[in-house]
Amino acid sequence: MVTDFISPSDGGFTDARTIETRAVRDDIPPSLNRRFVLVKVVQVAERPSQAVVLRVRRAGDGAGAASLVLKWYHRMHAPDPAVARLLSEGPRPHLEELLETGTADGHPYQIFRSHGETDLRAHLDTGPGRLPPRRVREVARQLHTAVSALHAHEVVHRDITPDNIMVESRRGDELTLVLVDFGVAVHRPDEDEGPRRAWRGKPRYLAPEAGPMHQTVSAEGDWWSVGMVLAELALGEHPVDFYSDEAVLREIATHDPDLTGIRDSRTRRLCEGLLTRAPEERWGAQEVGEWLEGRSPEVGRRSRTLFPPPEEPPDADPFDFLGERFTEPEHLARALDCHPAAATALLAQPEDRAALAAWLGRFETAGGRSPVELRRLAALRAELRASPGPLTCVRLITWLGPYRDASLWGMPLTAEGIRALSVAARQGDAEALRLVDHLVRTPDILTVLSRRPRGEDLDEVRVRWLALRERWPHLVEELRRTPGISGLDRVRRRLRGTTAVWARLLELAREPDRTAARLTAEATAVRGRLPAAVPWFERLLLTGQDDPLRLLVAVLLAEDAVRGAAELHRRQVDEELQRLMDEDTDGVLAVMRRMDLPPTLAWALLGATVLMAPWCFVIGLADVLGRASQEAVVTAWAQTLPAAAAVFALELLTAAYIGPPAYHPRLSLAGLLIRSAERPARLTLSRRYVTVLLGAAVVAGAVLLGFTALAVAPWVWPLASVVALAAWSVRRCLVWRRRRRARAARRLGVRRGRVAARQV
């Protein structure tokens, strides 16, 4: 950011009144058009006191050539020529390098080497929080080098702020910084024009002695600004919690900056030495150098008022709140913002609202406010006459402290603030949950806060947030019907619209790209830890490339994905073990089939032989008893030979088809005969004698009846045996085939499952 250049004859910062004579205010000067090509407009000159700041490259250079910075000033606000000579003498560590200076169309211009596009303010906004002492010390070392070089050449910068410290490069946590913007810098302030100049700089970084309209210009003022920058880095926020010029100048003139929040004692000592309000006791180049070497110089006296605070107007009656008396609007804004319960109670009482409206009425004629501010004040006072809604307090704080960063209940609603709010809500912080619930009930608060600094796009955030919240239940219902997710019993509980979920959606609405990238990283990290691919989780990640809400679902269901992956992995391991066991079994069975085939065939021969033995007995019995005719006996003996061949053939073929070890004893004829013979023996050994005798009598009777019937027609026995054996052999082969196919299908399923898992 470039500081305005205000001529002393114009009466100060707010009353610059000169005529704009530059041909353009957002482009390259016409006389330089042939030499340079515009790359980017950094700053448009909205007033004559501002410089046109452009990023350019030399004509003829390729698009990838290094860019330069062109600053074109109004002739009444040209920078100090002596400072320009110093910067053009050659590159100096951590100082802006001036390459060229001249006049274009009657106005001075300067060409600087580009030192990057990110300043320290933007860097801190993207990575909020306290900087560790090691990094604060490195920043102090670089600023000490730059400021000491300036003061050694009798140059005072006068505007050292995070906006004017460029981050030239970054390597890990290490930053290379360059001090830029010497538009208000002066050379030899104790000579020529005297030590007091018109007001310059930004109030939050001005030394106390630089606060009056005709400020004291000295090297000590630069070291105060360095101390403010370092304290802001160490605290994670500015030591002065005010923003308007009047409130900041009053605070600095009457109170020491609060540095108690700096945890590191040596860093706190550095900031205390630099932020000593008495210039003669303030640390300078020597003391900071000693501190960098590890020594501890003495710190001057603190709590010493150099200038009396600005006089209050005669009608500045204070307003009482929480036992304090407020005359500054911004002081009251901070108190109301940090104590929401007390603020709500205040606005709930008609008498207190009337007193507040009366106190606000004095600002209609004081302070030189714009017509827009006065219209908002009138509407706010009218709103206080009735019972106010939840937006009234936010509008009140916004009007009282329009320069305060967008915040609610003391919590910032900037990009990094919403990020921290989302984290706190997920961790169950009660205050954060109440704040998010309040925003859910009253989302229009974001529209009101969009008028505050660093909250400019909160009205768009509100629209995106409402759209995400409306879409969330429909997405959850859709996913609950998705195969793989629908069976998870915790889906409804994990994905219901809780306050923590609304906080994450608010974060997504505030920073869509950054939050989507972080959700992608979280979900990818979860996937990397899974022992097996979970199909539904993979689908969420795939569809989440174009839909961050699905990425959020994936992150919320991460535990279910881990649990499902563990179960799937265990099942895959079991199936793999089974597959390996089956393969080993197949190998063993192949060897056993070759080795056990002769015994298996022997068992088949034995079974067939045992089956045929009763034939001779039955046929001979029929011939001896004379019950059957000779023709039937001859027929029976004639059938014996082909029947015996059929029995042997059937049993041997069955034994060869089924093979060992499955054939005997479960599917063999010999095994059947053995099991049939074992049953009477087991029944006899059971000592149930009555049952044994009755069973034996029944069996003996059936056998005798059968023998008697067969003696009449003995040829039935061989024929019946062959038919029964043939039917049973077909059944045995079908059973074995079915079992073999089932085993093969199981193995194929295991293999296909593994391939599908790899493909997913």
PyMOL commands that set and color helices and strands:
alter all, ss='L'
color gray80, all
select helices_A, chain A and resi 8-10+30-32+75-77+81-87+120-126+133-152+162-164+203-205+208-210+219-235+245-254+265-274+279-281+285-292+329-338+340-348+350-364+371-383+390-400+415-426+430-441+445-449+458-480+491-495+499-510+512-529+535-543+548-556+558-625+630-658+669-685+689-712+716-759
alter helices_A, ss='H'
color red, helices_A
select strands_A, chain A and resi 36-43+52-58+68-72+98-104+107-113+155-156+165-171+174-179+186-187+196-198+214-216+319-321+324-326+407-408+411-412
alter strands_A, ss='S'
color yellow, strands_A
deselect
rebuild
show_as cartoon
